[in-house]
C-alpha cells in the first residue's frame, strides 16, 4: 500500500532479484492502472505513473513464474526532471571495425525517463549500429576522429570524443603472439589474401572471456568462432576483431593468431607404421593430412583382419583411432580420407606365451614385464 504525500510522477521498480519479476499498480478500488514485466532490465519490472497526494495505491509484485523461489526487493521513488546527462565514456580510442557499447545516465538518479537522441558527427568514422534509448552500440568504421552526442527531449546534452586508428596488418602464415596485462584487450587485424580460396583463422586465448568476429571490407559480418574456415577473395580486405576481457584469476591475457591458406590434401602420414601390442589391450594411432595446411577431410579406418584387430573408436574427425587387439596374428590398419588418400600401419599381437596347467613361467627385469599368456585347458574345470 502506498499513499503519496505529494502529487507527481513516481517510479515503482524491482531490483536485486533472484528471478523474473512482474509488477501491477491498482487504485483504491483495486482497478488496475498499469503493469510491467521487464522494463527495468535484467528481468526487473519498472513502472512510472502520475500519482495524486493522499490517494491510496497498491503495488502487487510477483514472480513471473509460479514455480520460482528466492528473494527480490521493490522500491518507490518520486521522480524529478533531469538536470544533466552523463555518458559512460568521455572518450574512446580504438581500431577500425571494433564495436563499443556506450550508455547514458540521467542525473540525478531519480530523474524522469526521457527520450534520448544519439548522433555521430561523422558516420564515415563512427557509425551507430544499435540504439535502445539509453544504450547505444557503435562501430568504428574509418580512421579519423568523430564525436558522438546524446540529447534528451528537454535539450540536455553530453558527448564522447572518438579517435579511430588503422588496424594491425597481418600476412598469411605470420603468427601474432602477445601477453596483455590489462583487464581488456581489443584489437583489429587487417588481412588481404593474395589468392582466392579457403583460409583458416587459428587463434588461442587463455585467461580471458572473449568474442572474435570476421568482417568484409564493407564491415559486413562473416563469421564468429574460435576457429574459422572461410572462403576469401584475392585482393579484398578483411577485418578480424578481438574483444577479450581478463578473468579474475588470470595474471594476463595470452593471445595468438595465425591465418593459413588451405589447400587440397596430397597425402596422409600416420604416427606409426608398425605397432606391436598385447592381446586384450588397446592401441592409439593418429593420422595427419599433408601438407600441414591441407583442407580438413574426414578420415575412416579399416582393419584387414578383425580376428586380430578391431576398430574400437575414432574421434577428432577420424584423425585419431583406437584399436583393440583381440587375437593372435597381425592386421593391416588403413586410414582413408574423403578424397581417397590412404596410409597403412601393421598391428601385430606381441609377446604371446603358451602356458599349461602347473607350469611356472618366470621372466626377468631385462626381458620386460608385459606378456599375454595363452592358456588352453585340456579338461574343463
N, C-alpha and C positions, 0 to 999 in steps of 0.2 A: 504494500500500500504506500502511495506517495502523494503528499499534499504540498505543492509548491508554495513557498512564501511570496514569490514574485512571479508575475507573468513573464513569459519569454520562451525562447527555444531551448529545449533540454535534449540531452542525448542519454539513452539507456543502452548499455552495452555489456557484453560478457567478455571476460579475459581470464588468462591463466587456466584455460580449460583443458581437461583430460580427454574431451570428446567433442563432437559436433553439437553446438547448442542452437536453440530456437527461442525467439522472444516474441511476446504478444503484449500489446497495450490495450487496456479496457477503460471505459469511463465509469462513473459511479453507478450506472445502471447495468454494468457488465456487458455493454456493447463494445465489440472490438473496434478499435480505432485504426490500428496498423499492426504489422508484424514483419519480421525479418529472419533470414536464415544465416547467411554468411557475409553480410555487409561489412563486418569488422575485420575480415580477413582471417586466415588460419582457423576457419570453421567457427568463428565467433559472430554472434548477431550484433547489429548496430542499428539503433532507431533514433531518428531525430523527429521531434514534433513540437508544435507550439502548445504550451500548457497555460492555463489560467490560474492565477493565485487563488488559493483557498479551495479549489476544486479537488475532488478525490479521483485518483487514477490507480490502476492496478497493473503491475508488471507480472506477467506469467513467464517464467523461464523454465525450459525443459530440455532434455536431450532430444536430438533429432530422432534417435532410435530408442525404443523401449528396452532393448537388450544391451544397455550400456551401464557401466558403473565408473565411479571416480568422483572428482570434485571440480567445481568451477566457481568463479566469482562474478558478481554483477555490480555495476556502479551507475550512478546517475549524476550528471553534471549540467549546470546551466551554461549555455554557450554564449560567447561574446563574439563580436566582429574581430576578424584577424587584423593585427597591426603590422605584420610583416610576413615575408616568405623566406624560407631557408632551404637551399639545395643541399643534398648530401655530399656534394663535392664542389669546391670553389674552382678547381682546375683539374684537367685531365691531360696526361701526356701518354700517347700510345702509338702503335703502328697501324698502318693501313690494314683494313679488314677486321680489326679487333672490335668486339662488341662490349658495351658498357651499360650497366644499369644505374640509373640516377633517380633519386626520389626527392620530392619537395614536401616540406612540412609547413603547416600554417602555425604562426606564432600569435598568441600563446597556445598552450596545449589544448585548452578547451575552446578553441576558435571554431566558429561555424564552418561547415564544409562549403567550399566554393568550387565552381568550375574553373579548371586550370587550362590555360593555353600554352602550348610548347612551340618554340620556333628555333630554327637554325639560321645563322647569318649567312652561311654558305653551304648549300646542300651538295656541292661538289667536294667538300671536305668532310662534313658531318651530316649524316642522314638519320632522321628519326624513323625507326622501323616499327616501333610499337609504343602506343600511348594508352594508359589507363588512368586518366585524370592526374593523380598524384605520382604516378610511376611512369617512367619512360625508359625504353631501351634504344640506345643509339649505336650506330656503326660508323667507324672512321673509314671513309671511302676514298680519300685522296690526301696527298701531302699538303701541308699548309696550316693555317690557323682559322678558327671559327669560334663563334660564341653561341651557346645555347641559352635561350632566355625563357623564363616562365612568367606568366602574367595571370593574376587572379581576376575574377569578374569585377572586383572592386578596384582594380588598377594597381594592385601591389605587384612588384617585380623582383626578380633575382636572376643572376646569370652565372654561367660557368664558362671559363676560358679553356679552349681545347687546342692542343698542338698535336699534329699528326706527322709522324716521321715515316720515312721509307722503310719497307720491310727488309729483313735479312735475306740476301740471295744465297741459294744453296744449289750445288751442282749434283748431277746424277752420280751416285756412288760415294759422295762426300758424307762423312759421319760427323754429326754435331754432337758434342759431349760436354755437359756442364753440370756444375753444382751451384744451387742458388740457396743462400741462407735467408733470404727474405720470406715473409709469410705468403707471398703471392708471386707467381711467375706468369707473365703474359707476354707472348711473342708471336710475330707473324713471319713466316718464311715464304719467300717468293721462289717459284720453280718454273723454269721454261724448258720443256723437254726438247731434245734435239731430233728425236724420231717419234713418229706416231706408233702407239702400241699400248700394251698393258704394263702398268707400273705398280710397284708395291711401296707403301709408306710404312716402314718398320720403326716403331718407337718403343721406348722403355722408360717408364716413370715410376720412381719409388719415393715414398714419403709424402704423397700428396693425393688428394682427390682432384680429378681433372676432367676437362672437356676438350676434345680435339675435333676440328672441323676442316673440311676442304672446300674451297670456293673456286669458281672460274673467274676469268678476267672481268666479268660483269657483276662479280660478287654474288652470284647465284650459288646456293649451297649444293654441293655434290655428294658428300659423304661425311659420316661421323662415326669413327670406330678407332679402337686401339691398334688395329691392323687393317689397312685398306688396300684393296686391289682395284684400280680404276683405269679405264681406257682414256688416254690423254692424246692430244693432237700436237704435232710438232710445231714449235714457234708460238704456241698460245701461252698465256700467263696464267699460273695457278697460285692460289694462296692457301697455306696450311697454318692454321692458328692453334695456339696452345694457351689454355687458361687453367693453371694449376694453383691449388691452394694447399699449403703445407698442413699436414696433420699434426695433432697436438704432441704426439710422442716422437716426431721426427726432428732431427737436427738441421736437415737441409732437404731441398728438392733435388733429386738426381734425375737428369733427363738426357736422353739420347735419341737421335733420329737419323735414319739413312733412307734415301729414295733409290730404288733399283728398277731398271728397265727389265721386265721379264721376257724371256724368250722360250720357244718350244724346247722341251727336254730332248737331249740326244742320247742319253744313256741312264743306267741305274747302277749305283755302287752299293754293296752290302757291307755291313760291319764285320762280316766273316765269310770266308768261302768254305770253311770246314769247321764243324762242331762235333765234339765227342762228349757224350753225357751218359748218365746212369739211367737205366730203366726206371720208370715211375717218377722221373724228375722233369723239371721244366727248363727250357732254354729260351732266351730272348734274342732276336736279331732285328736290326734296323736297316731300312733302305733309304737312300738319298738320291733324288733325281739330279742329273747332271745336265748343264753346269749348275753352279750354286744358285744362280738367278733364274732357274727354269720355272715355267708356269706350273702351278700346282696341279697334280693329277692324283686321282685315287689309285692306290696300289692293292692288288689282290694277290693272295698266296695259295699255292697248291703243294701237296705232298705226293711224290710218286709212289710211295709205299706206306699206306696208312696202317699196315700191320706193325710197322716200326715207329712211325712218327705221324702225329695228327696235329692239325692246326687247332690250337686251344682258344686263342683270342687275338684280335688286332685292334689297333687304335691309332689316333693321330692321322686320320685319312689313310690308314693302311701302311704308314711308314714304319710302324713298329709291330712286330709279330711275335707272339709267344706260342711255342710248340711244346707238346708233351711227348716224351719218348715212351712208347707203350710196349715195345718188344725188341728182341734182338735184330741185328741187321742194320741196314742203312737206308736212307731215303734222300732223294733229290728235292730240296725245297726251292720253289721257284717263285720269284716276285715278278708280277706283270703289271705294267702301267696301262692307263686307258688308251694310250696311243700305240700299245703293242710292244713297248720296250721290255726286255726281260733281263734277269740276273738270277744266278742259282748258287745254292750252298748245299753241301753234303752234310747230313746229320747222321751220326753213327752211334749206336749204343756201345759204350765203352766199359771196360773192367767187369765183364760178365764172368763170374766164377761159379763153376758147378760144385755143389756140396751135397754130401749124402748124410743120412742119419748116423749119428755117433761120431762123425768126423770133427776134429778140431782144426780150425783154419787160423793160422797166425800170420799177421802182416807186421812189418816193421816201419818205423817212422820214415825212413828214406824211401819207402815204397808208396807212401801216401795212405790215407785212412779211408777214402771213399770207394766203395765197391758195391756192386749189385750181385748178390748171391742167387743163383738159380737152384731151386730145390724141387725135385720131382719125387714124391714118396712112392715107394714100391707097394706099400699097403695103406689102405685107408685107416684112419685112427686119429 
